[in-house]
C-alpha cells in the first residue's frame, strides 16, 4: 500500500476532483449522486496511509466528505487511466484523469477527519516509522499459541504486514510461518524484530508486488522478482531448498522446507 500512496501522491495531489462513479453502489458508504457534488471542485490535498488502508484528502469538501477511506482487501487494486475502465468505484478529476478502485471484497467510505482518526486508532505502529521497536512483537505475542505468521498479520501491534510479506519475513529469519509464537527463543524474537523493517523497506523501494497502476508503469510490482518464497512453490530458494505451499491460519503460506523446518 505504500507504493500506492507514493504513486497516487505523485499523480493526484494538487489536482481537482470532479465526481465519484459507483458501478457497485454497495462498495461506497453513500450514494454517488450525493458524494459527487460534495467533492466537485475540491483540490486533493493529501494521500495518507495507515496499515493496509489509504485516505484521500479533499481540501474544500464538507466535513463528512473531507476524506475518502480506501480498504482494498484481498485481490483489490487501483488503476489510473484517461479512458473509462470497468471498476466498482471511480474517482474522476477535472483534467480527465480517472482513478479506478477495483475492490471486490473491499470498500470505500467518505469520512470526516475525526472519523478517520477513530478508524485508524486501533492500528499498531508503522514498521518504517521512527517509533517502531522490534521488542513490541515479543511483548505482545511471546505467550500466544497462534502461528507467528498470523501474529505478524494481526495489525494491532505492527500495522501493514500482509500475506506476502509475512512469508518473506519468516523466510529471512528462518522461521516456519506456522510455528507457535510462544515457542520462539529470545534470539529469534530479536532477529524477527530487526528483519521485519528491512524486508518491508526493500519491498517498498522496489515497488511492492501489485500489478501496474497505469500504462507504462515500470515501478509497481518490482519486488515480485525478488520474492524468495511467496508464489515460488516448487522452485529453489536462494539457499537451494525447495519452496512448498500450505494453509496456515486460514491463509495460503509459502516456506522453504529446508531453511524453515516445521
SVG drawing of the C-alpha trace seen along z (x, -y; Angstrom):
<svg xmlns="http://www.w3.org/2000/svg" viewBox="-28 -25 50 55">
<polyline fill="none" stroke="black" stroke-width="0.4" points="0.0,0.0 2.9,-2.3 3.7,-2.1 0.1,-3.1 0.4,-6.1 3.6,-7.3 2.2,-6.8 -1.2,-8.4 0.5,-11.4 2.5,-12.0 -0.5,-11.9 -3.3,-13.3 -2.1,-15.9 -2.9,-19.4 -5.5,-18.2 -9.2,-19.0 -11.9,-16.3 -14.9,-16.2 -17.1,-13.3 -17.4,-9.8 -18.9,-7.0 -20.2,-3.8 -20.9,-0.9 -21.2,1.2 -23.1,-1.1 -22.6,1.2 -18.8,0.6 -19.4,-3.0 -20.9,-4.2 -23.2,-6.8 -24.9,-7.3 -22.5,-8.6 -25.1,-11.3 -24.7,-12.7 -20.9,-12.4 -20.2,-13.9 -21.4,-17.4 -19.7,-17.4 -16.3,-16.8 -16.7,-18.6 -14.2,-21.4 -12.2,-20.4 -8.4,-20.1 -6.9,-16.9 -4.6,-17.9 -3.1,-14.6 -2.8,-10.8 -2.2,-9.2 -1.7,-5.5 -2.0,-3.6 -1.5,0.1 -3.2,1.5 -5.6,-1.3 -5.4,-4.7 -7.1,-8.0 -7.5,-10.7 -8.0,-14.2 -10.2,-16.8 -9.3,-20.4 -12.6,-22.1 -15.2,-19.4 -17.8,-19.4 -16.6,-17.8 -18.2,-14.4 -16.7,-14.2 -13.2,-15.5 -11.7,-12.1 -12.1,-9.1 -11.1,-6.0 -9.9,-3.0 -9.5,0.5 -8.9,2.8 -8.7,6.1 -7.8,9.4 -7.4,9.1 -8.2,5.4 -6.1,2.9 -6.1,-0.7 -5.5,-1.8 -5.2,-5.3 -6.4,-5.9 -7.6,-8.5 -10.2,-6.2 -13.1,-4.7 -12.4,-1.3 -14.9,1.1 -14.4,0.7 -16.7,0.8 -15.9,-2.8 -14.1,-5.5 -12.9,-9.0 -12.8,-11.4 -10.7,-14.6 -11.3,-17.8 -8.2,-17.2 -9.8,-14.0 -7.8,-11.6 -9.7,-8.6 -8.7,-6.7 -10.3,-3.3 -10.8,-1.3 -11.1,2.4 -12.5,3.5 -14.0,7.0 -14.2,7.6 -13.0,4.1 -14.9,0.8 -14.6,-3.0 -16.0,-5.3 -16.4,-9.1 -15.5,-10.2 -14.7,-13.2 -11.1,-13.7 -12.2,-12.8 -13.9,-9.6 -10.7,-8.6 -8.6,-9.0 -11.1,-6.8 -10.9,-4.1 -7.1,-4.1 -6.8,-4.3 -6.7,-0.5 -3.7,-0.1 -0.2,0.7 3.0,-1.1 4.2,-1.6 7.3,0.6 9.2,-2.0 8.5,-4.8 10.9,-6.2 8.6,-4.9 9.0,-1.2 10.6,1.0 11.0,4.7 10.6,5.6 6.9,4.9 6.4,8.2 7.9,10.3 6.0,8.4 2.7,8.9 2.9,12.4 5.5,14.4 2.7,16.2 0.5,16.7 -0.2,20.2 -1.1,18.6 1.2,19.2 3.9,16.5 2.6,15.6 -0.8,14.9 0.7,12.7 2.6,10.7 -0.6,10.0 -2.6,9.0 -2.3,5.2 -2.8,4.4 0.9,4.3 2.7,3.7 0.5,2.4 0.7,3.1 2.1,6.6 0.0,8.8 0.2,12.4 3.1,11.9 5.4,10.0 4.7,12.2 6.1,15.1 9.1,13.2 9.9,12.0 9.6,15.6 12.0,16.8 14.6,14.2 14.5,15.1 14.5,18.9 11.1,19.4 8.5,21.8 5.4,19.5 3.2,22.0 5.5,22.1 3.6,21.1 4.7,17.6 5.2,18.9 7.9,21.3 10.3,18.6 13.5,18.0 14.7,14.6 17.2,14.7 14.5,15.4 12.4,12.6 15.3,10.2 16.1,11.4 12.4,11.1 12.2,7.5 15.3,6.5 14.5,8.3 10.9,7.1 11.5,3.4 14.4,4.4 12.2,6.7 9.5,4.0 11.9,1.3 13.3,3.4 9.8,4.1 8.7,0.5 11.9,-0.7 11.3,2.0 7.7,1.0 5.9,3.8 4.1,6.8 1.0,5.3 0.0,5.0 0.9,1.9 -1.1,-1.2 -1.0,-2.9 0.0,-2.1 3.8,-2.0 4.2,-1.7 7.8,-0.3 7.8,-0.7 4.8,1.1 5.4,4.8 9.2,4.7 9.5,6.7 7.9,9.8 11.2,10.6 12.9,10.6 10.4,12.8 12.2,15.7 9.3,17.9 5.9,16.4 4.4,17.5 7.6,19.7 6.1,23.2 8.3,25.9 11.2,23.6 14.6,23.5 15.1,20.7 18.3,18.7 19.9,21.5 18.9,24.3 15.9,25.6 12.6,26.3 9.6,23.9 6.4,25.5 2.9,24.1 0.2,24.9 -2.6,23.4 -1.6,21.6 -4.1,19.6 -6.6,19.6 -4.2,18.1 -2.0,19.7 1.6,19.7 4.9,20.4 8.1,21.5 11.3,23.4 11.2,27.0 15.0,26.9 15.6,23.4 12.4,23.2 11.9,26.7 8.5,27.5"/>
</svg>
